[in-house]
Amino acid sequence: MHSDMSNYHQGNDYTTQRSQFPFYSNPYEELPPPPRPPQRGKPTMAVIVLLVIGFLVVSMVGWLGALPMLTRIGQVPTATVAPAPTPSPTQTLASPSVFITSPTAGSKVSLTTIVRGAAFNIPKGEELWVLMVVDGVKGYYPQSGPIEVENDSTWGLDVTVGTDKDHGRKFEIYTVLVDKNGRSAIDKYFVQTPSANYVGINTLPEGIKPMSRVDVIRG
């Protein structure tokens, strides 16, 4: 009987029964844990490197594709704004100036001599004349004129210094700037009958402006 019980236990052993009857379950046995859902594997370093390289390649391709467009944008001509013209300063007219270079002050001159000089900035509409003043005689005596100024600003005029009896006498030689009113006074002087008793211009009118002077002695 012992052997029978032993056989019984062998036949009723859980392990034996489980192997013989897979559907058998022990109500006192703990159930196995439920199966876990499949997990994705963590990315490896090689995968990360490949992703970074791919991102860089895509970025480079996009940048190269946009380069022609950027070049064309940079080549678009820009409108050039012309600078505003600089206003020119108001032109200031230089003052007229007249010089006597010959004869020199205090020199002796002959009855007929040439007065030379230079003139600059003579206003348009005005003339240059030579007047003579005799020491001890009242009035200004116009000489032939008006003076013609050369392109190099020099001029020369033949004048008569007194008479044959004026040896050793002092004379004042003036250059004057003459406008229309002054020219009228000079014209009146020349309408006199030629004689040794010419009457000079006693007082210079506003239209006759002295510019330079030299004192000489008749030789």
Backbone hydrogen bonds, N-H to C=O, Kabsch-Sander energy under -0.5 kcal/mol:
donor,donor_aa,acceptor,acceptor_aa,energy
5,M,1,M,-3.1
6,S,2,H,-2.4
7,N,3,S,-2.5
8,Y,4,D,-2.6
9,H,5,M,-3.0
10,Q,6,S,-2.1
11,G,7,N,-3.0
12,N,8,Y,-2.6
13,D,9,H,-0.6
13,D,10,Q,-0.6
17,Q,13,D,-3.3
18,R,14,Y,-3.0
19,S,15,T,-2.1
20,Q,16,T,-2.4
21,F,17,Q,-4.1
24,Y,21,F,-1.9
29,E,26,N,-1.7
48,I,44,T,-1.8
49,V,45,M,-2.4
50,L,46,A,-2.2
51,L,47,V,-2.3
52,V,48,I,-2.4
53,I,49,V,-2.5
54,G,50,L,-2.4
55,F,51,L,-2.3
56,L,52,V,-2.4
57,V,53,I,-2.4
58,V,54,G,-2.5
59,S,55,F,-2.4
60,M,56,L,-2.5
61,V,57,V,-2.5
62,G,58,V,-2.2
63,W,59,S,-2.3
64,L,60,M,-2.6
65,G,61,V,-2.0
66,A,62,G,-1.5
67,L,63,W,-1.0
70,L,66,A,-2.1
71,T,67,L,-2.5
72,R,68,P,-2.4
73,I,69,M,-2.3
74,G,70,L,-2.3
75,Q,71,T,-1.2
76,V,73,I,-1.2
81,V,79,A,-0.6
82,A,80,T,-0.7
93,L,91,Q,-0.6
97,S,120,F,-2.2
99,F,118,A,-3.1
101,T,99,F,-0.6
101,T,116,R,-2.1
102,S,116,R,-1.8
106,G,215,D,-3.6
107,S,104,T,-1.8
109,V,217,I,-2.7
113,T,111,L,-0.5
113,T,159,V,-1.9
115,V,113,T,-0.6
115,V,157,L,-3.0
116,R,102,S,-3.2
116,R,114,I,-0.5
117,G,155,W,-2.1
118,A,99,F,-1.4
119,A,153,S,-2.7
120,F,97,S,-2.9
126,E,123,P,-1.7
127,E,178,V,-2.9
129,W,176,V,-2.5
131,L,174,Y,-2.1
132,M,141,Y,-2.3
133,V,172,E,-2.3
135,D,170,K,-2.2
137,V,134,V,-2.4
140,Y,201,I,-1.7
141,Y,132,M,-3.0
143,Q,130,V,-2.7
147,I,128,L,-3.7
149,V,147,I,-0.6
150,E,154,T,-3.2
153,S,150,E,-2.0
155,W,117,G,-2.2
157,L,115,V,-2.4
159,V,113,T,-2.9
161,V,111,L,-3.6
161,V,159,V,-0.5
162,G,160,T,-1.0
166,D,163,T,-1.6
168,G,218,R,-3.0
169,R,166,D,-2.0
171,F,216,V,-2.5
172,E,133,V,-2.7
173,I,171,F,-0.5
173,I,214,V,-2.9
174,Y,131,L,-2.9
174,Y,172,E,-0.5
175,T,212,S,-2.2
176,V,129,W,-2.6
177,L,209,K,-3.0
178,V,127,E,-3.2
178,V,176,V,-0.5
179,D,207,G,-2.2
183,R,179,D,-2.3
184,S,180,K,-1.4
185,A,181,N,-1.2
186,I,182,G,-1.8
187,D,183,R,-2.6
188,K,184,S,-1.8
189,Y,185,A,-1.3
190,F,186,I,-1.7
191,V,187,D,-0.9
192,Q,189,Y,-1.2
198,Y,195,S,-0.7
200,G,198,Y,-0.6
201,I,140,Y,-2.9
202,N,200,G,-0.8
208,I,205,P,-1.8
209,K,177,L,-2.7
209,K,207,G,-0.5
211,M,175,T,-3.4
212,S,175,T,-1.3
214,V,173,I,-2.0
216,V,171,F,-2.5
217,I,107,S,-2.4
218,R,169,R,-2.9
219,G,109,V,-3.7
